[in-house]
Amino acid sequence: MKAAIAAGSVLATGATYRWFNRTTTPMAETAALSDLVSAELTDAQRLQNGFLVDEEWTPERSILTYNNFYEFTTSKEGVAQAAMNFKVDGWQLQVGGLVQNPKTFSMSDLKAISPLEERVYRMRCVEAWSMVIPWAGFPLSRLLEVVQPTADAKYVAFETLHDPVRMPGQKTDVLDWPYVEGLRLDEAMNPLTLLAMGLYGKELPPQDGAPIRLVTPWKYGFKGIKSIVKITLTAMEPPTSWNRYAPNEYGFYANVNPAVDHPRWSQATEQRIGEAGRRKTLMFNGYEEQVASMYEGMDLSVHI
């Protein structure tokens, strides 16, 4: 369901509610995607596969003006303005490590791998707020099929651009830079795992991770590493930025789990941006049918 809520809706983090006029936020303009294809599946099939949710989309303006992207600023409402002059011309993505065909891809190379398709996913932040976002991208598995992981590859490591001139938040010590993330190889190959290059039918804006970011809808939002420049296949579990910052608060897996609270936030409920009132959080953010089998036999209260 597409949203029709105007700017000025309630925003919330935890139990704190604020109103502000998002229509005045300066930000970069992004072009419409010319290569977005219609899904070959019916809506019923997309719903069953987890590629679509039958929930109201978060208003585009909210997605563009309420962001966590510490490379620019720690102010959620300030990211759009801080990133508005960020340029991605000539962007390259280096893919290597334990692969048979290492390669550096341009954005044109990446778009040649697969048509971009729309995926409407829930996004759940560990801070207990959530959105429904219409992404555009293709499954990470298609890129990995091109580079062909070796038999020794068990994990996939990701790295964000490190350029403090273009990303002034990297001049601070709020995190160790560059931002890094990781997945197990089977998680990376899951059909839900998306390399996103757009949202709301337009190119990905700087504040949401332009020009390419990771989307794993059953995990907390911080796993969705933005502005990726490097992907490396490894045999060992790679370090991740928030786990490195506070290992007692952030695990490697970061699966959405309403039964396991963060030390600072209950995970039992969430505030959907644009809604008044809270809703119950779903196990794996509602994607249990698609992903639970990957974690059979694991104690998810330990492997957080």
C-alpha positions as a printed Julia matrix, in Angstrom:
304×3 Matrix{Float64}:
  0.0     0.0     0.0
  1.44    3.36   -0.99
  1.46    6.07    1.64
 -0.55    9.24    1.52
  0.61   10.78    4.81
  1.83   14.36    4.45
  5.08   15.77    5.79
  4.87   16.76    9.42
  3.86   13.31   10.66
  4.82   12.08   14.12
  8.34   10.72   14.42
  9.48    8.73   17.37
 12.52    7.11   18.87
 11.63    5.08   21.93
  8.86    7.01   23.69
  9.9    10.47   22.5
  7.6    12.1    19.93
  8.37   15.13   17.84
  6.78   17.13   15.08
  8.79   19.02   12.51
  8.26   20.29    8.99
 10.29   17.99    6.78
  9.32   19.88    3.59
 11.92   22.55    4.42
 14.9    20.17    4.61
 17.49   20.92    1.89
 18.62   17.73    0.15
 20.01   16.3    -3.06
 17.66   15.7    -5.97
 17.73   12.22   -7.5
 16.65   11.09  -10.95
 13.95    8.55  -11.73
 15.26    5.05  -12.45
 14.94    4.3   -16.13
 15.89    0.63  -15.81
 13.45   -0.49  -13.11
 11.62   -3.59  -14.32
  8.3    -5.02  -13.31
  8.53   -8.19  -11.27
  7.8   -11.41  -13.1
  5.97  -12.68  -10.03
  2.4   -11.87   -9.1
  1.79   -9.79   -5.97
  0.62  -12.95   -4.21
  3.9   -14.68   -5.07
  5.91  -11.63   -4.0
  4.08  -11.59   -0.67
  4.79  -15.29   -0.15
  8.48  -14.85   -0.98
  8.83  -11.81    1.28
  9.49   -9.41   -1.62
  6.41   -7.34   -0.78
  4.53   -6.46    2.41
  0.85   -5.59    2.56
  1.44   -2.56    4.74
  1.36    1.16    4.11
  4.59    2.52    2.73
  6.44    5.05    4.85
  6.12    8.47    3.17
  9.04    9.16    0.87
  9.78   12.42    2.65
 10.21   10.61    5.97
 12.62    8.09    4.43
 14.64   10.96    2.97
 14.8    13.09    6.11
 15.12   10.63    9.02
 18.37    8.73    8.66
 21.2     7.15   10.6
 24.37    7.77    8.61
 27.16    8.76   10.98
 29.6     9.31    8.11
 27.83   12.66    7.68
 26.34   13.49   11.1
 24.82   11.8    14.13
 21.71   13.98   13.77
 18.97   11.94   12.09
 17.25   15.06   10.8
 20.58   16.55    9.67
 21.87   13.79    7.38
 19.95   14.87    4.27
 21.39   18.38    4.35
 24.88   17.25    5.36
 24.99   14.76    2.46
 23.31   16.87   -0.22
 26.54   17.66   -2.1
 27.91   14.1    -1.95
 28.85   13.03   -5.49
 29.1     9.43   -6.7
 30.45    9.98  -10.21
 32.9     7.24  -11.22
 31.93    5.01   -8.29
 33.62    1.6    -8.18
 32.94   -1.52   -6.16
 35.87   -3.88   -5.59
 34.9    -7.52   -5.05
 37.62   -9.98   -4.1
 39.01  -12.29   -1.47
 38.1   -15.96   -1.74
 36.59  -15.78   -5.22
 37.56  -17.24   -8.56
 36.88  -14.06  -10.53
 37.81  -10.93   -8.55
 36.73   -7.76  -10.26
 36.23   -4.05   -9.8
 32.77   -3.04  -10.99
 31.51    0.32  -12.18
 27.88    1.16  -11.54
 27.16    0.38  -15.19
 28.82   -3.02  -14.76
 26.64   -3.74  -11.74
 23.42   -2.77  -13.48
 24.39   -5.04  -16.37
 24.42   -8.05  -14.02
 20.68   -7.93  -13.42
 17.7    -5.66  -13.97
 16.71   -3.62  -10.93
 13.47   -4.77   -9.35
 11.29   -3.23   -6.67
 11.27   -4.87   -3.24
  8.99   -3.47   -0.54
 10.56   -4.39    2.78
 10.06   -3.57    6.43
 13.07   -1.85    7.99
 13.49   -2.18   11.77
 16.06   -0.04   13.58
 17.58   -1.38   16.8
 16.43    1.91   18.35
 12.87    0.5    18.13
 11.51    2.5    15.22
 10.6     1.13   11.81
  9.64    1.96    8.24
  8.28    0.26    5.12
 10.52    1.11    2.17
 10.17    0.4    -1.57
 13.75   -0.37   -2.55
 15.1    -0.95   -6.06
 17.96   -3.35   -6.59
 18.9    -6.96   -7.24
 19.81   -9.92   -5.01
 23.4    -9.94   -3.78
 23.53  -13.58   -4.85
 23.63  -12.5    -8.5
 26.82  -10.52   -7.95
 28.37  -13.39   -6.0
 27.5   -15.78   -8.82
 29.59  -13.6   -11.15
 32.7   -13.65   -8.94
 32.18  -17.31   -7.87
 33.13  -17.8    -4.21
 35.62  -20.59   -3.59
 34.87  -23.57   -1.38
 36.78  -21.9     1.47
 34.55  -18.81    1.48
 32.19  -18.78    4.48
 31.56  -15.07    5.07
 31.11  -11.83    3.14
 32.69   -8.61    4.43
 31.55   -5.15    3.35
 33.25   -1.76    3.59
 31.95    1.8     3.2
 33.86    4.57    1.43
 36.42    6.24    3.69
 36.76    9.88    2.61
 36.55   12.41    5.45
 36.46   15.3     3.01
 33.3    14.01    1.34
 31.97   12.39    4.51
 32.78   14.89    7.28
 31.42   12.68   10.06
 34.48   10.5     9.52
 36.58   13.29   11.01
 35.08   12.37   14.37
 35.85    9.37   16.55
 32.23    8.32   17.04
 33.17    5.03   15.31
 36.32    3.45   13.92
 36.32    4.24   10.2
 35.63    2.97    7.65
 32.3     1.4     8.55
 32.4    -2.37    8.05
 29.78   -5.09    8.12
 29.49   -8.79    7.41
 27.2   -11.7     6.67
 27.55  -15.45    6.6
 27.69  -16.66    3.02
 24.32  -18.39    3.28
 22.78  -15.13    4.54
 24.35  -13.27    1.64
 22.91  -15.8    -0.82
 19.41  -15.62    0.65
 16.95  -14.25   -1.95
 15.9   -11.45    0.41
 19.41   -9.98    0.63
 19.45   -7.0    -1.69
 22.01   -4.68   -3.2
 19.87   -1.55   -3.39
 20.5     1.27   -5.84
 17.23    3.12   -5.52
 14.08    3.76   -3.53
 10.62    5.06   -4.42
 11.46    4.53   -8.11
 14.42    6.95   -8.01
 18.17    6.63   -7.71
 19.37    6.09   -4.16
 19.89    9.49   -2.49
 23.13   10.26   -0.62
 21.49   10.22    2.83
 20.19    6.68    2.24
 23.49    5.2     1.08
 24.11    6.23   -2.53
 24.97    4.81   -4.88
 24.78    1.23   -3.53
 23.92   -0.25   -0.15
 23.0    -3.54    1.49
 19.45   -4.38    2.61
 18.77   -7.38    4.87
 15.17   -6.89    6.04
 15.17   -9.54    8.8
 18.1    -7.85   10.55
 18.38   -4.56   12.41
 19.0    -1.57   10.21
 22.66   -1.06   11.14
 23.5    -4.2     9.14
 22.46   -2.29    6.02
 25.88   -0.85    5.22
 25.77    2.17    2.9
 27.92    3.61    0.1
 29.78    0.32   -0.35
 33.18    0.34   -2.08
 34.5    -3.11   -1.17
 33.15   -6.64   -0.74
 35.51   -9.41    0.36
 34.8   -13.13    0.68
 36.53  -14.58    3.75
 36.94  -17.86    5.61
 36.62  -16.25    9.05
 33.89  -14.09   10.56
 34.74  -10.47    9.67
 34.66   -7.59   12.15
 31.6    -5.33   12.17
 31.59   -1.7    13.26
 28.96   -1.7    15.99
 30.13   -5.01   17.46
 33.64   -3.59   17.58
 32.31   -0.43   19.26
 30.17   -2.19   21.9
 30.38   -6.0    21.79
 28.07   -6.32   24.79
 25.33   -4.46   22.9
 25.7    -5.47   19.25
 26.27   -8.98   17.92
 27.39  -10.17   14.51
 24.0   -11.54   13.51
 21.7    -8.67   14.57
 18.55  -10.6    13.72
 15.36   -8.82   14.76
 14.19  -10.62   17.9
 11.43   -9.18   20.12
 12.4   -11.58   22.94
 15.95  -10.23   23.3
 16.23   -6.62   24.4
 19.07   -4.27   23.63
 20.55   -2.88   26.87
 19.03    0.51   26.05
 15.89   -0.37   24.08
 13.14   -2.93   24.5
 12.71   -4.85   21.27
  9.2    -6.11   22.04
  7.49   -3.2    20.27
  8.37   -0.53   17.75
  7.26    2.89   16.56
  6.39    2.85   12.86
  7.39    6.24   11.47
  4.24    8.14   10.5
  2.0     6.22   12.92
  0.76    7.22   16.35
  1.08    4.34   18.79
  3.32    1.31   18.86
  3.08   -2.09   17.2
  4.44   -5.46   18.24
  7.75   -6.41   16.72
  7.73   -9.63   14.69
 10.4   -12.32   14.94
 12.91  -11.8    12.13
 10.91   -8.64   11.37
  8.16  -10.76    9.84
 10.46  -12.8     7.57
 10.6   -15.94    9.71
  9.29  -18.19    6.94
 12.06  -17.08    4.58
 15.06  -17.07    6.95
 14.49  -19.1    10.14
 15.96  -22.28    8.67
 19.4   -20.64    8.47
 19.52  -20.47   12.28
 18.21  -23.91   13.24
 19.97  -25.21   16.33
 21.35  -21.8    17.29
 20.5   -20.11   20.59
 19.36  -16.73   19.3
 19.56  -15.24   22.78
 23.31  -15.9    22.64
 24.02  -15.4    18.93
 22.64  -11.89   18.84
